[in-house]
């Protein structure tokens, strides 16, 4: 799929520069008729999270590895910050791109500090600078440096190891990060906490991130845009999570999104973004529910169900009533799947 109106960045992001760009990139393995990646053109803007999503074998992980040239492309160009890195030194390129994998890949014989500081030491940073960076990053990912610096990977839980993996990927302050199923091997509760922590970190540092997942819910939660891969290693839709849920490009995307699209969409819409009714005081004996304006419609619906109420008072950033949202208003935000 060549870049078109469906794959170009939205107009609102026009001022952002491209950090990563793939132009006509393909990968064919000897002896295989079908390409692993087929004529892919894709741009990732500075500071956004792009999620590569699709079924097993669709080319998403291959695409990720092509970006930092763990796999060499058969055809096409790869640009990082406007520079063609297709023929650059692969080792030099990888030092400029952080990489996080599902299995974490920490060196078991090295302390947590040594693991995190590996790339800065390779780049020739002095010991004082490396130690300061290690402590800064451990603190950023929620691990107390004094407690965890001298520990070994086997002494950490899976979720803690994954946090160290993120810290290590950020150690040399790379302009871009690649993440291959980074939360896939963790239990659901820990995974959700790590996703929340990851989004909090991203809000502070604003890295350009390309993330692979097979989990639609994770893609909707983390992605600024989603690149949906289909059969034949083709890019079939590249758009915002809300647009993919509301307007799937074809039958394949619609089937992948599934019948739960309407409820998933409610997780993406903030209460404060829809027209609110007047805030009132519930009559005596009437169940009351409250929700913040920056919470999702899904959370508002949950609050109403828990309270047994038909409306919820919406609070602004200062905790003052800004209006009310009703059950019927939320229902109007879930389009008929037959339309």
N, C-alpha and C positions, 0 to 999 in steps of 0.2 A: 504494500500500500504506500504510494507516494504521498508526500505531505500535501494536504488540501485544507479547506476551511475547517474540516473536522479535526485536523491534527495540528494546526498552527496554534500558538498561544493566544488566549483571549485578548481582546482589545485593551481591557483594563490592565493587562500586564505588559503592554507594548513598551513601556519605559524600561522594563527589566532587560538585562542583557542575557544572552544565552551562555550558560556555563558548560553544558555538554550538548554536542550535536552529532548525530549519526546521519550520514548521507549515503543512501543506496548501499547500506552494509548488508552483506550476505556471508553465510558460512555453509560450505558444502564439505562433507567428509568423503574421502575416497571410498568407492564401492557402494555408496548410498544414493539412490535416485532422488529422494526428496531432500531439499535443503534444511538445515537446522535452523537457519534464519534466512528470510527471503526478502531481499531488496528493501531493507528497513530504513526509513527516514524518520527521525525523531529528535525533537529538541527539548532540553530541560533548562528551565530558567534559573537564574541565580537565586538561591534561597528557597526554592520550592522542593516539596517532596513529591516525587513521581513514583507510583507503584506499578510494577509490571505484574499483571494478573492474567491467569488463564489456566486451562487444564494441564495435566502432566504431559510433557513432551511437546509443548507449543513453542518453545524457544526462549522463554523468559530468562532462565538461568544462563543459557548460552549468551544471550544479549548482554547480561550483566558482566560476564567474563570477557566478552569482546571489548567492553569499554576500557578495562584496565589491561587488556591484552594478555590475560591468562590463556586466552584462545586467540589465535591470529585470524583476522578476517580474510575471506577469500576474495572479496571485492568491497569497494566503498571506502569512505573516509570517516575518521573519528576525530572530532575537534574538542579540545578542552580549553575553555576561556578564549576561544577564537583561534587557537593554535592547532594545526594539524599534527596529531601525535601518532598517526598511523605508522610512520616509519621512525619514530623517536626511540630512544633506548627504553625498552620495556621496564627495566628495573627503576630507572629514573621516574618514569611515568607512575609506577605503583607507589613511590614515595610521596607522590602528590595527590593520591586518592586513598582515603581511608577505606578499609574493607572489613566487614563484620559477617561472619558465617554462623549457621545454625549450631554447629558443634563448638563454637567459640574459638577453638584452636589455640588455647593458652599453652605455653610450654610448662609441663608439670614440674621440671627440675628448677624452675626460676620462680623467685618471689613475685608477688603481685606488682611491686614497684619495678622490678626488672622487666616484667612483661609489658607494663604500660610504657616504660621508658625506652623500649627497644629501638624504635625508629629514630627518636631524637638522638640517641647515642650513636646510631649509624650515621646520622647527619653531622656528627661532630660537636654536638652541644656539650658544654662543660657540665661537670657533676652538679654544681649548684643550680644551674638552670634546669637540668633534667629533674632534679628532686622537687623543685618548686612547681614544675609543670605536672609531675605525677601527683603531688598533693592537691593541686588545683583541680585536676580532673577527677580524682577519687572523690573529693568533696562534691563536685558537680553531679556525679552519678549516685550520690547518696551513700557513699562508703567512707567512714571516718578514716582519714589517712593514718592516724596514730594506731588504730586498731588493725587495719588491713594491709598496710604497706609491707610488713614483713611476713605475711602469711603466704601459703602456697595454694595453688588452685584446688587441690583435693580437700582443703579445709573450708572451702566455700560451697554454698548451695548452688544449684543450677542457675537461679535467678541472679545471685551475686556474681557468678562467673560471667554471665551475659553482660552485666553492667561493666565489668572489667574489660570485656571485649569492646564495648562501645568507647570506653575511656582510651583504650589502646589505639583505636582507629582515629581518635581525635588528637592524639598526642602531638603530632607535628603540625597541627592546625591546617589540615589539608582543605583546599577549596571545595572538594566534593567527597561524598561518602557513598559507597556501595554496600548494600545490606541484603544478604541472601537468606531468606526465611529466618531472620534474627531471633524471633520469639517462638518458633515452631516447635521446639523440643521442650517447652516449659508447660507446666500445668495451667489450666485456664485462669485461675485466680491470680497467680503470679504473672501470667502473660498480660492480663489487663492492667495490673499495677505497673509493669514495665512499660507498656504502651503509653500510659498516662505520664510516667516519668520522662519517657523519651520525648513526648510532645512538649513538656515543660522545658526540657533542655533545648529543644529546637527553637522554641519561642525566644530564648535568650541568645543563641549563637547563630541562628539563621543559615545553616549549612545547606548546600545543594545536595539532595539525597535521592538516590535511585534504589528502590526497595522491591525485592521479589517476594511474593506470597501467593499461596493458592487459596487463601482464606478471604472470602468476599467481605466479611464483617471487618476484618483487620484493614483491608484496602480502603473501605469507606471511612474508617476512623482516622487513618493516618495520612491518606493521600490528598494533596492539593489537586492533583490530576491522576487519572488512572489510564494506563495503556493496556487495553484489552487485546490479548493475543488469541487467535482462533486456530482452527485446523490448518495444517500446511504452513505453520510458522509465520502466519500473516498477521499484521496489525490491523484489527478490524474496527477499533474505536479508540479515540484518545480524547478524553474530555474530563470535566469535573465529576466527582462522585454523584452529585445530584442529577446532572444531565444524563449520566449513564443509567441511573435508576428510572428517571422519568421518560427518557427518549432513547432506548436501546437502538443501536444502528441497524441491527438485523435480527433474524430469528435466533441465531446462535447466542448473541449477547442477551437477548430476552430470556432464553432458556437458562443461561448460566446465572443470571440475576435471580430468576425463580419467582415463585408466587409470593414471597415475603417482601417484595420490593417496596410496597407501600409503607409497611411498618419500618423498614430500614430507612426510608426517606425521612420519616419523622425524626430519626436520630440526627439528621443533618440540618434541620431547620430550627433556628432559635426562636423561642417564644416571642422575643421582642421584634422579630422581623415581620410578623403578621399584624393585621389590624386588630387591635384590642378593644374590648368593650369597656364601658365605664366601671371603675372600681367601686364596689359597694360594700356595705357591712352586712354579712349574713344574718338572717333573722335568727332569733333565739331558737336553739334546738336544731338548726340547720348545719350539716357538716361543713367544715371549712378546710380549704387546701391553699397552700401558697407555693409559688415557684419563682425563681429569679428570671429576669428577662434574658440572661445569657444561657439559660438551660434549654435543652431541646424540647420539642413538642412531645417526644416519646417520654421524657421525664415528667412533663406536665401531666400527660395522660396517666402515668403511673401514680403520681401524687393524688390525682382525683380518684382513681380506683381504690387506693389505700384509704382515703378519707371517706369514700362513699359520696363524693360531691359531684355536682354537674358542672361546676366552674372552679377556677383557681385564681386567686389574687396574684397578680404579677408585680414583683418588687424590682425597683431599679437598682443601680449600682450603690446607692446610698441606703438601700433597705426601705425605701418609701414606696407605697402603692403607686403603680404606673398605669393600672388598668386591670382588666380581667380577661382570661381566656376560657372559652367554654368547650365542652365536649363536641358540640356541633361544629365549632370553628376548626377544631383539629380534624374532624372527619372530612371537612371540605379540602384539607391539604393532602388527602389520600385519593389520587385520581382512580377512576374506574379502570381496572386493568384491561378491560375490553375495548377501551377507547384508543 
